[in-house]
Amino acid sequence: MSTDVKTAAPGTTGRYTAAAQWLHWISAALMAAVLVLAWVMESLPNADASRATAVMLHKSVGLTILALTAARLMWRANHPPPPATRWAAWESATAMASHWLLYLALLAMPLSGYLMSAGHGRAIPYFGLFEVPLLTPATEAVWQIGSTAHAIGQWAVYGLVALHIAAAVWHVAIRRDGTLDRMLPEQTGT
């Protein structure tokens, strides 16, 4: 075994906390939902009432992802991830970089979407419950910044999520090293 492989400290499970697991899987579900909503709203004509509903839901889920990502970052600041078992140093560094890039994308996408709405002076109703205040001026420049960042971020999210899933498949199907188990609830024996 290589000397640059990290292992979990004695007495630790090498698993993420239950809260971190829940935050991860809820984030994954919301990301899937926001992507589907984006594809649906883009396929509908502008005058279609269903499009307005899809846009509202897309924005609301996006803002929920923003809040959830902030909560994840606060949780992670006080609860560092467990050390990876049987990983080489380069694998740990790559995983850390891709995770931080995902966090950045999960913050940037809702913020850029917010700028797009604010730049056109469009209200952001949160699931129809209340309107999120527009804190920036309604200018074409604000909209353009948000639109450009959103378009770039969209492809970054696709790439990072694909990389994340590919890494999970690699660890499950090829390495079989229990990496996915770290993000799943611990199984109690029968």
C-alpha contacts under 8 A as a table, 3 or more apart, distances in Angstrom:
res1	aa1	res2	aa2	distance
1	M	5	V	7.61
2	S	5	V	5.88
2	S	88	A	7.51
4	D	87	W	7.99
4	D	88	A	5.44
4	D	89	A	5.54
5	V	85	T	7.61
5	V	86	R	5.49
5	V	87	W	4.98
5	V	88	A	4.31
5	V	89	A	6.12
6	K	83	P	6.81
6	K	84	A	6.15
6	K	85	T	5.69
6	K	86	R	5.76
6	K	87	W	5.66
6	K	88	A	6.66
6	K	89	A	7.27
7	T	83	P	6.39
7	T	84	A	6.06
7	T	85	T	4.21
7	T	86	R	5.74
7	T	87	W	7.55
8	A	12	T	6.32
8	A	13	T	7.18
8	A	14	G	5.47
8	A	82	P	7.09
8	A	83	P	5.28
8	A	84	A	6.44
8	A	85	T	5.62
9	A	12	T	5.68
9	A	14	G	7.94
9	A	83	P	7.68
12	T	15	R	7.93
14	G	82	P	5.09
14	G	83	P	6.14
14	G	84	A	6.65
14	G	85	T	6.98
14	G	182	R	6.33
15	R	82	P	6.07
15	R	181	D	7.29
15	R	182	R	4.06
15	R	183	M	6.46
15	R	184	L	7.97
16	Y	20	A	5.98
16	Y	21	Q	6.26
16	Y	81	P	6.13
16	Y	82	P	6.12
16	Y	182	R	5.70
16	Y	183	M	5.83
17	T	20	A	5.17
17	T	21	Q	6.24
18	A	21	Q	5.01
18	A	22	W	6.19
18	A	185	P	6.87
19	A	22	W	5.15
19	A	23	L	6.11
20	A	23	L	5.09
20	A	24	H	6.04
20	A	72	R	7.20
20	A	75	W	7.43
20	A	76	R	7.78
20	A	183	M	7.98
21	Q	24	H	5.10
21	Q	25	W	6.26
21	Q	183	M	5.38
21	Q	184	L	6.57
21	Q	185	P	7.52
22	W	25	W	5.30
22	W	26	I	5.97
23	L	26	I	5.29
23	L	27	S	5.97
23	L	68	L	7.27
23	L	72	R	6.47
24	H	27	S	5.17
24	H	28	A	6.22
24	H	183	M	7.98
25	W	28	A	4.92
25	W	29	A	6.19
26	I	29	A	5.11
26	I	30	L	6.13
27	S	30	L	5.11
27	S	31	M	6.02
27	S	65	I	6.55
27	S	68	L	7.13
27	S	69	T	7.71
28	A	31	M	5.10
28	A	32	A	6.29
29	A	32	A	5.17
29	A	33	A	6.24
30	L	33	A	4.90
30	L	34	V	6.04
30	L	61	V	6.65
30	L	65	I	6.76
31	M	34	V	5.16
31	M	35	L	6.18
31	M	65	I	7.48
32	A	35	L	5.26
32	A	36	V	6.28
33	A	36	V	5.19
33	A	37	L	6.10
33	A	61	V	7.62
34	V	37	L	5.04
34	V	38	A	6.10
34	V	58	H	5.44
34	V	61	V	6.06
34	V	62	G	6.50
35	L	38	A	5.05
35	L	39	W	6.30
36	V	39	W	5.17
36	V	40	V	6.13
37	L	40	V	5.03
37	L	41	M	5.99
37	L	54	A	5.94
37	L	55	V	7.48
37	L	57	L	7.23
37	L	58	H	5.52
38	A	41	M	5.26
38	A	42	E	6.09
38	A	54	A	7.64
38	A	55	V	7.55
38	A	58	H	6.35
39	W	42	E	5.26
39	W	43	S	6.28
40	V	43	S	5.20
40	V	44	L	6.57
40	V	51	R	7.79
40	V	54	A	7.02
41	M	44	L	5.38
41	M	50	S	7.98
41	M	51	R	5.13
41	M	52	A	7.83
41	M	54	A	5.37
41	M	55	V	6.08
42	E	45	P	7.79
42	E	51	R	7.93
44	L	48	D	6.58
44	L	50	S	7.56
44	L	51	R	5.67
45	P	48	D	5.40
45	P	51	R	6.95
46	N	51	R	6.56
46	N	52	A	7.94
47	A	51	R	7.53
48	D	51	R	5.32
48	D	52	A	7.03
49	A	52	A	5.26
49	A	53	T	6.63
50	S	53	T	5.11
50	S	54	A	6.18
51	R	54	A	4.97
51	R	55	V	6.03
52	A	55	V	5.08
52	A	56	M	6.17
53	T	56	M	5.11
53	T	57	L	6.14
54	A	57	L	5.08
54	A	58	H	5.95
55	V	58	H	5.00
55	V	59	K	6.13
56	M	59	K	5.25
56	M	60	S	6.07
56	M	124	I	7.25
56	M	125	P	6.45
56	M	126	Y	7.24
56	M	127	F	6.71
56	M	128	G	7.80
57	L	60	S	4.99
57	L	61	V	5.97
57	L	126	Y	7.87
57	L	127	F	6.26
58	H	61	V	5.30
58	H	62	G	6.01
59	K	62	G	4.97
59	K	63	L	6.18
59	K	110	P	7.65
59	K	113	G	7.41
59	K	124	I	7.05
59	K	125	P	7.97
59	K	126	Y	7.40
60	S	63	L	5.17
60	S	64	T	6.19
60	S	124	I	7.86
60	S	125	P	7.21
60	S	126	Y	4.92
60	S	127	F	5.65
61	V	64	T	4.90
61	V	65	I	6.17
62	G	65	I	5.04
62	G	66	L	6.33
62	G	109	M	7.60
62	G	110	P	5.18
63	L	66	L	4.90
63	L	67	A	6.34
63	L	110	P	5.80
63	L	126	Y	7.98
64	T	67	A	5.17
64	T	68	L	6.02
65	I	68	L	4.97
65	I	69	T	5.88
65	I	106	L	6.86
65	I	107	L	7.94
65	I	110	P	7.47
66	L	69	T	5.18
66	L	70	A	6.28
66	L	106	L	6.47
66	L	107	L	5.55
66	L	110	P	6.04
66	L	111	L	7.80
67	A	70	A	5.13
67	A	71	A	6.27
68	L	71	A	4.95
68	L	72	R	6.10
69	T	72	R	4.87
69	T	73	L	6.14
69	T	103	Y	6.87
69	T	106	L	6.58
69	T	107	L	6.83
70	A	73	L	5.16
70	A	74	M	6.25
70	A	107	L	7.88
71	A	74	M	5.10
71	A	75	W	6.07
72	R	75	W	5.01
72	R	76	R	5.97
73	L	76	R	5.00
73	L	77	A	6.08
74	M	77	A	5.16
74	M	78	N	6.74
75	W	78	N	5.47
75	W	79	H	5.89
76	R	79	H	4.74
76	R	80	P	5.32
76	R	81	P	7.07
77	A	80	P	6.33
84	A	87	W	6.01
84	A	92	S	7.24
84	A	179	T	7.53
85	T	177	D	7.87
85	T	179	T	7.66
86	R	177	D	7.28
87	W	91	E	5.95
87	W	92	S	6.39
88	A	91	E	5.28
88	A	92	S	6.50
89	A	92	S	5.17
89	A	93	A	6.18
90	W	93	A	5.05
90	W	94	T	6.03
91	E	94	T	5.10
91	E	95	A	6.01
92	S	95	A	5.11
92	S	96	M	6.06
93	A	96	M	5.13
93	A	97	A	6.14
94	T	97	A	5.17
94	T	98	S	6.12
95	A	98	S	5.23
95	A	99	H	6.05
96	M	99	H	5.16
96	M	100	W	6.22
97	A	100	W	5.27
97	A	101	L	6.16
98	S	101	L	5.02
98	S	102	L	6.13
98	S	160	L	6.84
98	S	164	H	7.67
99	H	102	L	5.04
99	H	103	Y	6.28
100	W	103	Y	4.99
100	W	104	L	6.16
101	L	104	L	4.96
101	L	105	A	6.15
101	L	160	L	7.61
102	L	105	A	4.99
102	L	106	L	6.04
102	L	157	V	7.06
102	L	160	L	6.37
102	L	161	V	7.75
103	Y	106	L	5.01
103	Y	107	L	6.31
104	L	107	L	5.21
104	L	108	A	5.97
105	A	108	A	4.92
105	A	109	M	5.83
105	A	153	G	6.28
105	A	156	A	7.18
105	A	157	V	6.33
106	L	109	M	5.77
106	L	110	P	7.06
107	L	110	P	6.06
107	L	111	L	6.37
108	A	111	L	5.11
108	A	112	S	5.83
108	A	149	A	7.62
108	A	150	H	7.71
108	A	153	G	7.15
109	M	112	S	5.20
109	M	113	G	6.08
109	M	149	A	7.50
109	M	150	H	5.68
109	M	153	G	6.06
109	M	154	Q	7.42
110	P	113	G	4.93
110	P	114	Y	6.03
111	L	114	Y	4.95
111	L	115	L	6.33
111	L	146	G	7.69
112	S	115	L	4.98
112	S	116	M	6.29
112	S	145	I	7.48
112	S	146	G	4.21
112	S	147	S	6.76
112	S	149	A	5.88
112	S	150	H	5.41
113	G	116	M	5.03
113	G	117	S	6.42
113	G	146	G	6.07
113	G	147	S	7.25
113	G	150	H	6.36
114	Y	117	S	5.24
114	Y	118	A	6.02
114	Y	124	I	7.92
114	Y	146	G	7.33
115	L	118	A	4.96
115	L	119	G	5.65
115	L	136	T	7.52
115	L	142	V	6.06
115	L	143	W	5.79
115	L	145	I	7.32
115	L	146	G	4.75
115	L	147	S	7.75
116	M	119	G	5.18
116	M	120	H	6.59
116	M	142	V	6.93
116	M	143	W	4.37
116	M	144	Q	7.19
116	M	145	I	7.69
116	M	146	G	4.81
116	M	147	S	5.75
117	S	120	H	5.45
117	S	121	G	6.10
117	S	122	R	4.95
117	S	123	A	6.88
117	S	124	I	7.06
117	S	143	W	7.11
118	A	121	G	4.69
118	A	122	R	5.79
118	A	123	A	7.36
118	A	134	L	5.58
118	A	135	L	7.41
118	A	136	T	6.13
118	A	137	P	6.80
118	A	138	A	5.62
118	A	142	V	7.44
118	A	143	W	7.03
119	G	122	R	7.64
119	G	136	T	7.21
119	G	137	P	6.35
119	G	138	A	4.12
119	G	139	T	4.87
119	G	140	E	5.94
119	G	141	A	7.21
119	G	142	V	4.75
119	G	143	W	4.05
119	G	144	Q	7.77
119	G	146	G	7.93
120	H	138	A	5.20
120	H	139	T	6.48
120	H	140	E	7.04
120	H	143	W	6.32
121	G	134	L	7.47
121	G	137	P	7.62
121	G	138	A	4.84
121	G	139	T	7.98
123	A	131	E	6.46
123	A	132	V	7.11
123	A	133	P	7.59
123	A	134	L	7.17
124	I	131	E	5.40
124	I	132	V	5.33
124	I	133	P	7.53
124	I	134	L	7.94
125	P	128	G	5.20
125	P	129	L	6.83
125	P	130	F	5.59
125	P	131	E	4.22
125	P	132	V	6.19
126	Y	129	L	5.64
126	Y	130	F	5.54
126	Y	131	E	5.86
126	Y	132	V	6.67
127	F	130	F	7.51
128	G	131	E	7.57
134	L	137	P	7.81
136	T	142	V	7.66
137	P	142	V	7.27
138	A	142	V	6.97
138	A	143	W	7.70
139	T	142	V	5.38
139	T	143	W	6.43
140	E	143	W	5.04
140	E	144	Q	5.97
141	A	144	Q	5.01
141	A	145	I	6.22
142	V	145	I	5.27
142	V	146	G	6.31
143	W	146	G	5.15
143	W	147	S	5.92
144	Q	147	S	4.98
144	Q	148	T	5.97
145	I	148	T	5.37
145	I	149	A	6.14
146	G	149	A	5.22
146	G	150	H	5.91
147	S	150	H	5.06
147	S	151	A	6.11
148	T	151	A	5.22
148	T	152	I	6.24
149	A	152	I	5.23
149	A	153	G	5.79
150	H	153	G	4.94
150	H	154	Q	5.94
151	A	154	Q	5.21
151	A	155	W	6.93
152	I	155	W	5.59
152	I	156	A	6.35
153	G	156	A	4.81
153	G	157	V	5.97
154	Q	157	V	5.23
154	Q	158	Y	6.34
155	W	158	Y	4.99
155	W	159	G	6.14
156	A	159	G	5.14
156	A	160	L	5.99
157	V	160	L	5.12
157	V	161	V	5.84
158	Y	161	V	5.38
158	Y	162	A	6.04
159	G	162	A	5.13
159	G	163	L	6.09
160	L	163	L	4.98
160	L	164	H	6.02
161	V	164	H	4.91
161	V	165	I	6.10
162	A	165	I	5.18
162	A	166	A	5.96
163	L	166	A	5.00
163	L	167	A	6.02
164	H	167	A	5.17
164	H	168	A	6.30
165	I	168	A	5.02
165	I	169	V	6.19
166	A	169	V	5.06
166	A	170	W	6.03
167	A	170	W	4.91
167	A	171	H	6.17
168	A	171	H	5.18
168	A	172	V	6.09
168	A	179	T	7.51
168	A	180	L	6.37
169	V	172	V	5.06
169	V	173	A	5.61
169	V	174	I	7.47
170	W	173	A	5.50
170	W	174	I	5.11
170	W	175	R	6.25
170	W	176	R	7.98
171	H	174	I	5.83
171	H	175	R	4.75
171	H	176	R	5.43
171	H	177	D	6.01
171	H	178	G	7.14
171	H	179	T	6.06
171	H	180	L	7.16
172	V	175	R	6.21
172	V	176	R	4.72
172	V	177	D	6.84
172	V	178	G	6.87
172	V	179	T	7.18
172	V	180	L	6.73
173	A	176	R	5.79
176	R	179	T	7.78
178	G	181	D	5.19
178	G	182	R	7.01
179	T	182	R	5.54
179	T	183	M	7.73
180	L	183	M	5.62
180	L	184	L	6.76
181	D	184	L	4.97
181	D	185	P	7.54
181	D	186	E	7.63
182	R	185	P	7.90
